[in-house]
Amino acid sequence: MNSKSPYTIDVEVETRFVPDQSQPSDNRYVFAYTITLRNAGGTAAQLMTRHWVITDANGKVEEVRGDGVVGEQPWMRPGDTYQYTSGAVLETSVGTMQGSYRMVADDGTHFDAMIPAFVLSIPRTLH
C-alpha cells in the first residue's frame, strides 16, 4: 500500500553564489538556485503560482508571488521531472529562502508543494 498522497511534488534545490554579478561593496549579493520538481504522486498536476519568502541576515523579509516559474507553468505527469534555474539578490552574504508552489491536479484538486527552507551563502574562501 502506497501511503503517499496522489498529490505529491518532491522539491530539490541546489544553490550557488554568482560573484561576477555581485557587488559586495554595494551590499549586493547575487545567488542562483536550481530547482528540480518531481511529480511523486499518482495524478498529473500543473504548477500555477509560486510564493517565496526570502530573508537576509539583517532579518529583512521579501515576499514574492507570481504566476508559474521562469515564465512557464509546467504540467507534469506522475514520475515527470521539471527543472529550472532562477536567482535572488540579497543585501547580505547569507540568507534563506522558502515557500510553496500552488499546484492544480488534473482532477481539479488544488494543493501546495512546499519548498523547504534553504540557505544562500557565499562560499568560504581562504586567502
Salt bridges, closest charged atoms under 4 A:
ASP10 OD2 - LYS4 NZ 3.60
ASP10 OD2 - ARG38 NH2 3.40
GLU63 OE1 - HIS51 NE2 2.48
GLU63 OE1 - ARG65 NH2 3.46
ASP80 OD2 - ARG77 NE 3.78
GLU91 OE2 - LYS60 NZ 2.86
ASP112 OD1 - ARG102 NE 3.49
